[in-house]
Amino acid sequence: MTQVMTVEEREAFLNERRVGVFAVGRADRGPLAVPVWYRYADGEVQVWIERDSVKDKVLRKAGRFTLVAQSEELPYRYVSVEGPVVAADAPPTREQAVAIAGRYLSPEEADGYVDSALGESSVLVRMRPEKWLSSDQGKTG
């Protein structure tokens, strides 16, 4: 029996609340790999970052990134998606920012976080996955 998730399983897994690992290749050193809050919606991975941050600078050069989400309890599962950035030129709307923050915080905390953090230097990065890797060790026979 295969451990690979179906399309429906991997999309459902990405929609569960998990901190993702955002990874971007760099020519002069190892890849940048940092934890991020994310959202998977409308077939896209969405990450809210700050303009001119390390993530933003590396991402603008690379034009693509990988996001890995995993479970840390048995059975171990993960989904890794990789693809090109389709947009990274504007701040998220308040609704988009609340949708990302609200995956990790209570509604009141998400509103407060967005009110304090959302600004003109914010950037909503959208990536449409081209390559998927997944494993669900609970599928072993």
N, C-alpha and C positions, 0 to 999 in steps of 0.2 A: 504494500500500500504506500502511496506517495505522501510525503509530508508537505508538499506544495499546496498552498491555499488556492481556492477557486477565486475568480474575480470578485464575486459577492463577499466571500470571507475576508479577503484582503482589504476591500473597501470598508467593510464593517469594522475591521480591526483598526484601520486608520482613523475611523470616526470615534473610537473609544478614547477616553481621556488618557493621554500619554505624553510625556515630554519627549520630543523628538531630538535626534542628533542631526544637526545641519552640517554637512560636509561639502567643502569646495576645494578643488585642486589648486595648487600653487606651483609655478614653475621652479621657484628658487628654494623650496623647502617642502616639508611634508604638508599634507592637506590641512586646512583649517577645519576643525571638527568641534562644534560647541553645542550645548543643549539649547533648545528653543521651544517656545510655545508655538503651536501651529494649528491650522484648521484644514481639513480636506472637504472641499465643497465644489460642486459642479465640475467634477473631474480634475480639479486643480489643488495643489498644495499651496496654502497661503501662509506666509510668515511676515510678521510685522517687525521691521528693523528700523534703525536710525540711519539717516543719510550720513555719509562720511565715516561711519563706524568701520572697524576692521572687516566685519561681515560684508558691508556694502562695497567697500573698495575691492576686496577679493572677488566678490560676486560679479561686479561690473567687468573685471578683466576676464573671468572665466565664462560668463554667460550661461552657466548651468550649475546645478547643485544636486546633491543627494540628500535625502532625508531618510533616517532609519528610526523606526518605532519598535519597541520590544516590550514583552512582558517579562517580569523578573520573578514570577512565581511559576510553579509547575502547572500544566505543561508549558515549557518554554515556547514562545512564538515570536516571530518578528516579521516585519515588512520593510523592505528597502525600495525606495522609488528614486529614479534619476531622470532628469530631463532638462530641457532648456527653459530659461526664464522667458515668460511670455509678456510680462509687464513688471516694471519696477520704477515707475516714474512719478507716482503720486502717493500722498498719504492715504491710509485706509479711511473710508467713511467712518463715522462714529459707530454705525451699525456693524460694519466689518470688524472694527477694533473690539467692540463689546462681544462679538461672536467668538473671537479668538480668546480674549481674556476670560470670558465666561465659561470656557471649557475647564479652566483651572481655578477660578475664584467663584465665590458666591455672587449672586446678582448685585448686591450692594457693593461688595469689594470690587467687582469688575467695573461698575460704573465709576467708582472713586479712582481706580487705577487709570481708566481711560481718560477721565477728566484731568488727571495730573500728568499723564505721559503723552497723550496724543497732541501732536503739533505739526508745524510746517516742515520740521526735519524728519518726520516719520515717513516711512516708505512701506507700502504693501507690495511684497514680492509674490508673484504668482508663477507657478511652475506647472506645466502639464507633463505628467510622467510619460516617459517613452519606454523605460525599462523597469521591470518589477522583479524583485526577488522576495520570496516568502518561505516561511517554514512554520509548521505547527507540529511540534513533537507529540501532541496528543493524538495525532493521526496514525501513529505506529500500530501495527497489527499485532 
